[in-house]
Amino acid sequence: MPLPTVDAEPRVYQHPGFVPFVLARLGAALAMQVQAIIVAWQVYALTRDPLSLGYVGLAQFLPMVVLLLPAGDLVDRFDRRLILHASWAAQAACSALLIILSLNPPDHAGPFYAVLVLFGAARAFTGPTLQSLLPQIVPQALLGKAIALNSSIMKIAVIGGPLLGGLLYPLGATTAYSVVLGCFLFALAMLFLVPIRYRQRPLHSGDTTSWQRFTAGILYIRHKPVILGIISLDLFAVLFGGVVALLPIYADEILHVGSEGLGALRSAIALGAFVMGLYLGVRAIRRHTGLVMFAAVAIFGVANLVFALSTSFWLSLAALFIAGAADMISVYVRLTLLQLATPDEMRGRVNAVNMLFIGASNELGEFESGITASWFGTVPAAVIGGVGTLAVVGLWMWGFPVLRRVDRLEDVAVEEDQSNALRK
């Protein structure tokens, strides 16, 4: 029997609008990565207080908590491209404000926190919009390939952004923020070239209240134990195990590698995720998905413990590389489940909840790291985080047996189809 051929299938990158969309995302992602390095280094240089790094994360996270659910509702009801334009324009304005602050440096970090609050508010609309816009650009038959290719390309920004930020900082914060502003303007220009070819009819339901629409994503996830278990596992594992907020201290006081070394440390995490993403694109997880994910999160915790205790720059790079690779498995499982189990008319609100978990695990995790570092010291704080991640793995394996028993990812889509048939 001859093997089926796939050569006749259309190439996703040849689809109108996909390349400009990816380039727009790449420009905006590069801007955010560079800015994260510059702000963290600049604030720590100004204060010399580990707690200030925690406030950098908290200032961005709090407005996201307030605005993500309303943002998800707006994404499901209005023009997603227009919302993304407004969000990126607001982030570009924040970069311009950071340029002004760098030209006239304040004597405390308060003005930087204020700008980051505005930046976090704008980001609340970016995440759910980006996740929900792609299905309106490419047909559903190409959506899986589009997601995989888009995610892989985004790692270029995650890897190169911190390195570029570390190289730009010695040239001056004003120069670095000017590059960030240029990247945001490039993203806005590319977005004008993206046609919306598969627009869904906006939801303007008159029989539901705003609060019911806001919380629909939460209710949907709450009744999906597998999805709830996965995204909450990611939340608490990264919340305790993340060491990103402590990297400026490690680079300066423990590893003695300066801003260039700080960029390399952050890039090592992204490089590990990039390599694992390529591997998963060739050999996807076929069986025992739940157990593989728990093992990956445990490896993430162990790798962070190694980094916490390391005084060698190269060992630290290797540990962060492994941590990034392990975390990528969690990201892969979560995004695949969300795509398979979420109906299009709820995608904005469900993605808003998912972004809330991601924001909590990243920005709030940075605040947790800053607090514990100020209380116990940098190295003990990182050790506590790694141990906390391993404890979370054990608790979630006990508390979410359905997650532990997940075999194939496709089983979730079958379950969703069956539940839709029952509702009909």
Secondary structure, DSSP 8 states (H G I E B T S, - for coil): ------TTS--GGGSTTHHHHHHHHHHHHHHHHHHHHHHHHHHHHHH--HHHHHHHHHHHHHHHHHHHHHHHHHHHHS-HHHHHHHHHHHHHHHHHHHHHHHHS--SSSHHHHHHHHHHHHHHHHHHHHHHHHGGGTS-GGGHHHHHHHHHHHHHHHHHHHHHHHHHHGGG-HHHHHHHHHHHHHHHHHHHTT----S-------SSS-HHHHHTHHHHHHHT-HHHHHHHHHHHHHHHHH--GGGHHHIIIIIS--HHHHHHHHHHHHHHHHHHHHHHHHHS---S-HHHHHHHHHHHHHHHHHHHHH---HHHHHHHHHHHHHHHHHHHHHHHHHHHHH--GGGHHHHHHHHHHHHHIIIIIHHHHHHHHHHHH-HHHHHHHHHHHHHHHHHHHHHH-HHHHT---THHHHHHHHHHHHHH-
